[in-house]
């Protein structure tokens, strides 16, 4: 676990997707009511107690939900992206995130409808001006394994902060223009995503650049 900003911590794990090293990142936010764990990785909830009490866990899209059950089974109030309650009936979710924040005023919740494949839910942590994403963009640099760089280049997802061909093809563009445009109006500077490097500053410009193909 490493701290990247006041009240913001990340934990990275190795992960392969179809044999390609992509890594995975869990983000932990320190809030007034306890810890919010975004996109849990394979850790025991008790390992976070040095930071505080895990209060909420979030499975933020249809792909990042594998380890949320460990938190739910430990009594951590667990929330998810739309569609996951039906997909994961084995998890006792408190509910699906619809735009209202159950985490208090420190966090804004933004569900995205433009990409039904993932139904990603974005979080904005106001105190640190950090936008917490999952698979909406990737940020792969020259230090990534050659296989990762090659695969992501072929998918138009390398170098730097980019979407892939999948987003360009499958996103509902009129809705995406409205929703991504709305994200760019939020007050953030840092961007944390599940795969690739954290963008510590200049995140709004990076996100705008990644979606320049929308004509925003």
C-alpha positions, 0 to 999 in steps of 0.5 A: 500500500502506498499513499499518493495524496492525503487520504488516498492510497493505492495497492497494486497487484500483478494481473494478466488479461488473456496472457497480457500483463496489465496489473490491477490497482485498488484505491482506498479513500480515507473518509469521515465515516471510514475507508472506501475501498474501490475495485478490491484486489485479493487482500484480506480486509483486515490488512487495511486496519492500519489506515482505519476501518473498511466501511464501504467496498465498491465493485466499479464496473462489470469486470472489476468485481472478483474480490468484492465478496471477501469484503462483503462477507467480512461485513463491509457495506458493498456497492456496485455498478449497475448490472452486477447485482444480477451478475453476482447473486452470491454477493450481498450488495447494499445496492447499485450506484445510481449517482447518489453518494452513500459515502458522504459529501466527500465523494461524488458518484458518476455512473456512466451509461455510454459504455454498457459493456462495463457500466463503469461508475466513476468516483470523485474524491473532493478533498484531494481532487482525485478522479478514480476510474477503472477501465475508462482509460489506460495509462501505459508508458515505456516502462511497461512489459513489451507484450503489454506495450505491443498489445495496447499499441495494436488496440490504440491504447498506447502510449500514454493516457488513452482509450482503446479501439473497443471504446471507440467502436462500442461507446454510444457516442452521443451519450459519451459526449454528454457524460465525458463532457460532464466529467471534464467539468468536475474539479479534479487534477489527479486521475487514478485508473485500474491499469497503467500509471497514476496521473498525479497532475494534469489529469483533466487535460490527459482525460480530454486528450484520451477522448479527443476522438469524441470531438469534445 
